[in-house]
Amino acid sequence: MQQSQTKYVTNPSFRDWRGINNKGMDYAVYSDVLNKQLSHPVKLYVHRKGQ
């Protein structure tokens, strides 16, 4: 099993990734804000082509 790598994603880093990989889009979310304490963190994984 491949060991996971944790990355901090910012708007500029996402824009860079989007430009390099020619994927991803901007989108608008219209919603009321609900702050909720989670029992454990949510982990997102992004797989790059060829890895």
Buried (B, 14 or more C-beta within 10 A) or exposed (E): EEEEEEEEEEEEEEEEBEEEEEEEEEEEEEEEEEEEEEEEEEEEEEEEEEE
